[in-house]
Amino acid sequence: MKYSMHYNKVVTTLIFISILCSSASSQVIEPQASKKLRYGYNIAPNLSVIQPSSDLPANTTTFNTLNFRVGFRADYSFNKWFSISPEINWSFNEGGYRFADSSQLDYQLMPMSFDFMTHLKFKKSSDDLSPYCIIGPNVRVPVLRESVKLPYTTSSDVALSIGLGIEKRFMYFTFSPEVRYTAGFMNISNHPLVPTAQYNNVSLALNFTL
């Protein structure tokens, strides 16, 4: 089942990137300076940072993995230093809890979800590289629970993201890599052996805005 999940992730990501590329090529290109509202996409590898909010049962440990997400984004500039950036991401995660009892399967937290984000973006505008910081809420909604066929699901989550990035503006698109830390606030565990589970992660978001 694990290899099948990895295969499905790769196929889904390739299809998603193909859609993004065809979408970008079909747009009418105009210089970035003339736009207040811009659209784009991102690819974000990330590392899970799972933190139980209470003591774990004996013989239970956490494991963190390298994950990724892909998504669409927008950026609306109010002025040179402030904008709002909503996003919707499709996230794939594999971190969770591991049990010493071999009869218990690993408990994966939020193995697949839609992440709905709205970031406030504060930027120091420059003609070359513009550093910026972001802060905003993130609502995670688990999806495809039955098709993944894991023994226990996870609940929806509300999180807060903070991050730092650098914006490089080219003639027809903007590239803005950023480092984010996202802290989950809700207990998303539905496993009887794990009383609490909070899902955090650190990500490198590679943003492309057209």
N, C-alpha and C positions, 0 to 999 in steps of 0.2 A: 504493500500500500504506500510505503514511504517513497519508493522510486516512482510510482505512478503520480504521486502528488508533485514531485520535483518536475517530472515531464510535463504535467499540466501547467505548472507555473511558467516554464520556459515557453511553451506554445502560446499561452495567454499573453505573455509579455511581448513576443514577436508580433502577434496580431495587433496588439495595442499600439506598438511603435509604428507599424505599417499604416494604421489608421491616422496616427498623428502626422506622419510624413506626408501622406496624401492630402490631409486637411491643410497642412501648411502650404503645400505647393499650389493648392487651388485658390488661395487668397490673393487679393489684389495687394501688391506690395507698395507701401508708401513709407517715406522716411519716419523714423521713430519720433523725431522732435515735434511732429504735427499731431501726435496722438495723446489724448488724456486717458482713454480707456484702451487697454491692450490685452490680448489673450495669448496664452501659451500652454506649455506643458512642462512637466518635470519628471526626473528619474532620481530616486533617493535610496541608496543603500543605507541601512541603519543597523545598529546593534541594540538588542533588547537588554534592558536593565530591570530585572524583576525584583521587587522588594515586598516580602510579606509584612503586613502591619502588625502581626503577632507572632509568637513563637511557633515554629513549624513542629509537627509531630516527629517523633523519633524515626530515624531512617528515611527522612524525606529531605531532598536537596533541590535547589534551583539550578537550572541550566540556561545560559544565555547564548543566542545564536546570531549570526549575521543574516539579516533579512533585507527586503527591499519593497519599495512601493513605486507606483507610476500614477500619473494623474494629470488633470487639466487645471489651469489656474488663470486668474485675471488680475489686472493691476489698474486701479483707478487713481490717478494723481490729482490731488487737490491743489498742490503747489509743488515747488521744487524740492521740498524737504519732507512732505507727508503724503502718504498714499494708503489705500486699503487693498489687501490682496486676498480674496477668497480662493479656496482650493477644494477640489474633490479628488481624493486619491483612492486607488485600489491597493490595499496593503496585504502582504504575505508575511506571516510570522511563524516561528517555530519554537521560540523560547517557552519555558514552562517549569514544571516540577517533575522530579524523578524519584521513584520509590525503590527502596532496597528489596521489597517483596517482588519477585520476578513475575508474579501473577498479575501485577498491576502495570498497565501501560503508562507511558509518559503522559502527563497532563499538559497539553499544549494550550497556551493562552492566546486567544484571539488569532487562530491560525489564518483566517482570511476575514477582511473587514473593509467597509467603506469608511474613509475618514473625511469628515466635513470640517474645514478650517476657515477661519477669518483672521488674518493677521493685520495688525496696525504696523505700518512700516515708516521708520524715521530715518531719513537719509541726509548725508552731507553731500550736496550736489557738486559734481566736478565734471570737467570736459573729458577727463580720461577715466579714472577709477573712482567710483562713488561708494564709500563704506556706508553701511546701514545696520540698523538693529530692528528686530521684529518681536512682537508679543501678541498672543491671541489664543482664543479657545479652540479646542479640537474635540469633536464628538465622534466616537468610534462605534460603528454599528456592525456586529458580526453578520456575515452572509454565508450562504451555501452550507449551512450546518449539517444538513442531512447528507449531502453529497460527499463531504469530507469523511463522514462515518467515524468520528471519534467518539469514545464512550461517554465523555462529558463535554458539554459546551461551555462557553463563557458569556457573561452578560455585557450589555452595552456600557460604554465608559465615557466620562467627561474628563478632558485633560487640558493642560495649559502648556503652550509652546513658547519658548524664548530662543532667540538666535542672533547670530552675527553673520553678515555677508558682505560681498563686494560686487558692485554692479559695473559691468563693462558694456557700454553702448556702442554697437556697430551701426552701419547705415540702415539696415533693414531688420535687425533683431537685437535683442539684449540678452547677454549671458550673465547670470548672477548665481554663483555658487555660494552656499551658506551652510553653516553648522548650526544644528538645532538640538535643544534638549526638550523633550516632551515628558511631562510628569502626569501620570494618571491619578485621579482623585477617588475613583469608585472601587469598591470591592467587586471584582468581576468573576470570582470563583463560584462554580456550581458543583465542585467536587466534594464529596463527603469527607475526604481525608485531608483536605486543605481548607482551613477555615477562612483565610483571607488571601487575596492576591491582587497586587497593584502592578499595572503594566506601564513601565517607563521605557524610553529609548533615546539613543543619541543617533542623529542622522546627518548625512552629507547630502543636501538637496541641490541637484544640478538643474537650475531653472532656465528655461528658454522662453522668451517673450517676443512675440512677433509684432 
